[in-house]
Amino acid sequence: MSEQRLYYIDLKKSRSILKCIQFCANENFNLMFEAPLDISLSDSGFKLVNFGCGYHQDQEKLSKYLTLCVFTNHTGSLCVCYSPKLDSWEQITYSVFYIHKGYSRTFTAALESAPSRVTRGITFLNLDYYVAVYLPGHFFHLLNTQHPDLICHSLFLTGNNEVIDILPHSPLQSLSESLVLDWCSGKLYRASLNQSYLLQFLWSARLDCEKMAVLHCVLARGQDPQFLEAKIIQWISENISACYSFDPIQEFIIASSYWSIYPETSNMDKLLPYSSVLTWNTEIPGIALVTEEITLPLMKVHSFKNYWEKLNANLEYVKYSKPHLHYHNSVVRREWHRLISEEKTGQRRSMVYVRNILDNAAKVFSNLEARNLVSEPRSTPLFQEEDNQQRLLVGLMVAELKDHLLRHLQGVEKKKIEQMVLDYNSKLLHLICQILETSWRKHNLHPCVLHFDRQANAAEFSVFHIMTRILEATNNLFLPLPPGFHTLHTILGVRCLPLHNLLHYIDSGVLRLTETAVTRLMKDLDNTEKNEKLKFSIIVRLPPLIGQKICRLWDHPMTSNIISRNHVKRLLQDYKKQPRSSMIDKSSFSVEFLPLNYFIETLTDIESSNQALYAFEGHDNVDAKFVEEAALKHTTMLLGL
């Protein structure tokens, strides 16, 4: 074997001890570890599958012997696969000891077909990140050894399935590096997962666990990431509401981003989330399983290299790293809300801190553009505005993720970690853009959707629905969106939704009003009764800072009223009443309306102070005269005169 290792079982009184000898190039050897296994080998015959000799027994007797295999791969995994003697053809049991994870799983599969079809026992095949468990004519199980925590990441095919019929019924022997020996023909094969079949199965899968498993399998084993991502996005766009146990957009974004930087270091599976699903409690039809903790191996040497260094790191993580060290965005969420709150009140902390956050975002956008130089031009109008809130969110995520990796990635250069963080965040944004881009091109949308001169068609409704699902997925994970997303979403919302639904979407936070979208709305729509109602409903829902700018774009009594109210509120918030004469000089007022006259005179006195003029400098000539005119216009409108 290329690894030059010998695994053997030492039978003790009450348990079996798995041991391993590592042979070295200088003809020396070391006993590497001892690991107790909860299996009984004392009174049973078994086949020596790792040596592959003496294998000419009667095929009908093969299923009567137990099978024991040891599989490893370059990530530092160590799996012991065990199948006891078969006592009944109603169900079959096998166990997998995930030594590198610190637990074992015992699987029990119900056998549906007739016993006459079964001529031999279970075959275990090593397929790098996966172990295939194969019983001819009955089932084909593909167990994820890298991420076995969630059983939905493994693929279970049972009963009448075409993949079971494709595989040979003759005895197979797993060798190193995914090599498989067919005992009957004497042929040697290199086993691999067929990419085309996996994509076909993604479309035909009925169960959510199958969809989840094949999605991860495609991303983990794919040789052409861009092609596979495009195919998965196409599947998501057609099956956006077909999954009940998980969100396909969330799962795709998290898994694909994870696998994009996974090769950079072997510890990524411990530090970054590889799935959006935290727990999986749904039963898998025809499969029962029991999970048990196992005793970790006792390492007999103290100097590790290559595979042993990675295995030891996995074991150290199991010993000392609980709870999991996976990065999550809870800190980003708190800090982002704090920054947005400060922005609304006009009270910002150190500008150096904010500038560093925005610089992080600029690096991500620059990195994203550099990665997309060979891609087709983007059709969707994204990245065409500042969207300061999303820039803050991107920058904060870069800062927090970098700190997280620097704390836990030992021996990795700081520059490499910084580049990994930029690549990870760029990938997140790129995938969101690609999902929207695919939907945009599928429905042949054009820039005309950004105007309000006509009602939306069915294609625009579909794109609006996809954008809403993207927003829901990213909000739940608190992931950033590309600048311009909220503007485009709001414009489509105005075109697609009736007013009461539109306002409900805004009030519930589904649609976020941006300055760009509302400015276009105010400029493009005329002042018909319907449009006036829409404009006013939008203006009263704007944040104060944006609302003050937008009101000046719409020459209307309602906006004049809003501007006047804000001006008066600012003037009177620190006003202290002074003793004064009760006589009012009527000659200075055009309208004989004493309460208004008294109020305007008070405002005029306040404005006459130099301090007040300085405080409200640059407010577009809003003064007491403007307030008087606005009040009269509004009163006239209310009275219908």
C-alpha positions, -999 to +999 in steps of 0.1 A: +000+000+000+012+035-007+007+045+029+030+016+041+008+010+072-004-022+088-036-022+108-043-053+130-066-064+158-052-074+192-079-096+210-081-088+247-104-104+273-134-082+269-127-060+238-108-057+206-079-033+203-071-018+169-034-011+164-014+005+136+022+001+126+037+028+103+067+016+082+094+042+074+117+046+044+147+036+065+132+002+072+122+012+107+087+011+120+066+026+148+035+016+167+013+047+161-018+042+182-041+018+201-079+022+198-104+000+216-133-011+194-167-023+207-169-054+185-165-091+191-141-111+170-132-139+194-154-168+181-159-159+144-141-163+112-135-133+091-120-124+057-087-105+054-100-078+031-069-055+033-045-082+021-068-096-006-056-131-005-072-165+001-105-152-014-118-182-033-144-193-008-178-204-019-198-172-027-228-184-008-207-186+024-193-151+021-222-134+038-217-156+069-184-140+078-180-106+093-162-078+074-137-053+088-121-025+069-100+005+078-101+036+056-082+069+058-078+099+036-056+130+032-078+151+056-068+131+086-099+109+088-098+074+102-129+052+097-133+016+108-162-001+089-176-033+105-203-057+093-211-086+116-222-121+105-256-120+088-282-137+109-314-126+091-324-114+056-351-091+070-326-065+079-289-060+079-267-041+103-232-025+100-212+000+120-188+028+111-164+041+137-155+077+129-123+076+150-114+112+140-147+124+153-150+105+185-182+085+179-196+056+160-228+049+142-246+016+138-269+015+108-298-009+104-313-012+069-345-030+061-342-055+032-373-053+009-364-077-019-364-115-018-335-133+000-327-153-031-311-122-047-286-119-018-255-140-025-229-122-004-224-097+024-217-060+025-189-043+005-172-012+018-155+011-007-133+041+001-142+071-020-120+098-004-145+121+014-171+093+014-174+056+023-197+036+001-216+007+017-230-016-009-253-046-008-261-059-043-297-055-052-307-039-019-290-006-011-261+018-018-252+041+011-228+069+006-215+081+040-199+115+044-168+109+065-156+146+065-189+159+079-208+130+094-224+150+121-256+156+101-270+124+087-287+143+059-252+149+044-250+112+035-268+097+006-290+066+011-304+048-019-325+017-010-350-006-028-357-002-065-332+024-076-313+024-109-279+030-093-282-003-074-287-021-107-258-003-124-233-016-098-220-052-103-233-080-082-199-097-081-176-093-051-157-060-050-126-053-030-116-017-020-079-009-023-059+023-017-066+056-035-102+047-045-090+016-064-115-013-066-108-049-075-135-070-092-128-106-079-147-124-106-132-107-137-099-098-121-102-062-134-090-032-114-111+000-115-107+035-101-140+043-084-154+078-087-187+096-083-203+104-116-209+141-118-236+139-145-255+113-125-254+133-093-268+163-111-296+142-126-303+127-092-306+163-078-335+169-101-352+136-095-347+133-057-380+133-037-368+134-001-352+165+014-324+144+029-315+132-006-315+167-020-293+179+008-269+150+005-264+152-032-260+190-031-231+186-007-217+157-027-217+176-059-199+206-043-174+185-024-163+163-053-168+186-083-140+192-107-155+223-124-170+245-096-183+273-119-202+247-141-216+229-111-227+261-094-245+272-125-263+238-126-272+240-089-285+276-093-307+264-122-321+237-100-327+262-071-346+286-094-369+257-105-373+242-070-372+273-048-402+261-028-398+223-031-377+218+001-394+219+035-366+209+059-340+234+047-336+265+026-318+256-007-305+291-012-290+292+023-275+257+020-260+264-014-244+298-003-229+284+029-217+251+014-203+265-018-185+294+000-170+268+025-157+245-002-142+274-022-116+280+005-115+246+021-083+234+003-064+263+018-061+246+052-073+213+067-088+230+097-116+248+079-142+222+088-137+231+125-138+269+120-163+277+093-199+265+089-204+240+061-242+238+064-270+262+073-288+233+091-278+229+128-298+198+136-316+171+116-343+152+133-362+139+103-361+101+099-347+086+068-370+059+054-358+024+057-328+034+078-324+032+116-292+044+133-277+046+168-249+070+176-225+063+205-194+080+218-162+060+216-129+060+234-103+081+214-071+064+203-040+065+225-012+079+203+021+060+210+044+086+194+048+123+199+063+135+166+038+137+138+041+143+101+018+143+071-013+122+077-006+116+114-003+153+121-038+159+106-053+129+125-037+141+158-051+176+152-086+161+146-083+141+179-071+172+198-101+191+185-125+163+197-108+164+232-106+201+239-129+220+215-164+219+228-186+236+220-178+239+183-156+267+171-177+274+140-179+311+131-213+327+133-225+363+127-240+371+161-212+396+169-216+411+135-253+415+140-249+434+173-222+457+160-240+464+128-272+474+146-252+496+169-236+514+139-269+519+121-284+533+153-256+557+156-260+567+120-297+575+125-290+597+155-260+614+139-237+602+167-208+582+152-179+568+171-143+572+159-141+580+122-110+559+120-129+528+131-157+534+106-131+541+078-114+508+085-147+490+083-155+506+049-119+499+037-126+462+044-157+464+022-138+482-006-112+454-006-139+427-009-156+445-038-122+450-055-114+413-049-148+403-063-142+423-095-108+408-099-122+373-097-149+380-122-127+394-150-133+364-172-171+362-165-198+375-187-209+412-181-234+415-153-270+422-166-284+431-132-280+467-120-260+459-089-229+476-074-241+509-090-247+528-057-230+532-024-256+515+000-236+524+031-255+500+053-245+469+032-209+482+030-208+484+068-221+449+070-195+435+046-167+453+063-178+441+098-180+405+086-145+407+072-132+421+105-149+395+127-141+365+105-104+376+103-102+378+141-119+344+144-094+327+121-064+345+135-073+332+170-078+296+160-056+290+129-021+283+143+009+285+120-008+302+091+005+335+078-016+366+085-016+376+048-029+342+038-057+344+064-066+379+052-068+367+016-089+337+026-113+361+044-116+383+013-121+353-009-148+339+014-168+372+015-164+377-022-177+343-029-208+349-007-216+381-027-208+364-060-232+335-054-260+359-045-253+379-077-253+346-097-286+334-084-302+368-093-283+370-126-296+335-136-332+345-129-328+379-147-315+362-178-340+334-177-369+359-178-351+382-204-354+413-182-341+446-194-332+479-177-367+492-184-379+474-152-363+503-133-390+527-146-426+531-133-444+538-166-462+504-168-474+475-147-451+445-140-454+414-161-452+377-150-414+376-155-409+406-132-431+389-106-409+358-108-377+378-103-393+397-074-402+364-058-366+351-062-352+383-047-376+380-017-364+345-011-328+356-013-335+383+012-352+359+035-323+335+033-296+361+039-315+378+067-318+345+087-280+340+084-273+377+086-252+378+054-245+409+034-261+417+001-245+434-029-251+472-030-281+480-052-300+449-042-325+467-019-330+494-045-338+469-073-360+449-049-380+480-039-385+492-074-398+457-084-420+457-053-436+491-063-443+477-098-455+442-087-476+448-055-508+467-048-504+496-024-516+479+007-493+449+001-464+472-007-468+491+025-471+458+045-438+446+030-422+479+039-435+479+075-425+443+081-390+449+068-392+428+036-386+459+015-360+484+027-365+519+013-332+533-002-326+569-011-319+559-047-352+540-051-374+567-035-356+595-055-365+577-087-400+572-075-405+609-068-391+620-101-407+594-124-443+594-111-466+623-119-491+638-094-522+618-101-544+610-071-531+574-070-495+584-073-499+611-047-512+585-022-483+562-030-457+590-027-471+602+006-473+567+020-436+562+011-424+596+025-440+591+059-421+558+063-387+571+054-359+575+080-357+612+090-323+619+074-334+605+040-369+619+044-356+655+047-338+651+013-367+634-005-393+659+006-375+687-013-378+667-045-416+667-045-432+701-049-465+694-031-484+708-001-479+675+018-441+677+015-442+714+023-462+705+054-436+678+064-407+702+058-424+729+079-431+705+108-395+694+109-383+730+108-406+741+136-396+711+157-360+719+154-366+756+162-388+750+192-370+720+208-348+744+230-371+774+229-377+792+262-407+815+263-398+852+271-421+879+285-435+899+256-464+922+247-497+906+238-503+931+210-497+918+174-490+942+146-516+930+120-501+952+093-472+928+089-494+897+081-513+890+049-539+868+067-560+878+097-557+845+116-545+854+151-531+819+163-511+816+131-499+852+132-487+848+168-470+815+160-452+830+129-441+860+149-426+837+175-407+818+148-395+850+133-381+862+166-362+829+171-348+830+136-335+865+141-309+853+166-275+847+151-271+813+169-303+800+154-293+811+119-260+793+123-276+762+136-300+759+107-278+772+079-282+753+046-318+742+051-330+753+016-344+787+027-370+772+050-381+800+073-411+814+091-426+827+058-423+792+042-440+777+073-469+802+070-474+795+034-473+757+039-498+760+068-522+780+047-519+756+017-524+726+039-554+741+057-570+750+023-564+715+011-580+700+042-610+722+039-614+715+002-613+752-008 
